[in-house]
Amino acid sequence: MTVPQVIETRRHGDARGWFTETYNADRFAALGIEVGFVQDNHSLSAPAFTLRGLHFQTPPHVQAKLVRCIRGRIFDVAVDIRAGSPTRGVWVGTELSAENGRQLYVPVGFAHGFLTLEPDCEVTYKCSGLYAPSHDAGISWDDPAIGIDWPLPEGIRPELSAKDRVQPALADFASPFPYDGRPLAPLA
């Protein structure tokens, strides 16, 4: 296991546009990320301030994720949900956009969610495990014990799925994810 990391991609541009390599197993291994991805997901969120999360899958169908925004801008978040972690309930977040090309690696043991910052955002992410509906889980996006500082304009409530409106608080979740000795660190 590892902790969330921002992955900066290098763009090589000319008059035609640009090219970037979004995943390279050797480069990721050098960052301490050795994971085999088996599923790619792609979402479109039409309204601005759509919030998806905070999601994860429980064992034995866990998923690490490599998230990027390919159209628009999002605020992407990972929350430590590992049992016994000194940083359990602590979150990190960063802006991902089509323009900045950044990616967020979210390892197993962390809940993931994002808020769209403009209309018509498209997000893609690689997953290390296949979707397993019986192991699909989440925690509340607005749990005050976590205190995520979502960049919502004053008076605006996010657009949520029915599922995300009723997720439990972190305190009500008995985590099956062990702490591996690596506390959550600020994103670089």
Buried (B, 14 or more C-beta within 10 A) or exposed (E): BBBBBBBEBEEEEEEEEEEEEEBEEEEBEEEEBEBEBEEEEEEEBEEBBBBBBBBBBBEEBBBBBBBBBBBBBBBBBBBBBBEEBEBBBBBBBBBBBBEBBBBBBBBBBBBBBBBBBBEEBBBBBBBBBEEEEEBBBBBBBBBEEBEBEBEBEEEEEBBBEEEBEEBEBBEEBEBBBBBBEBBBEEBE
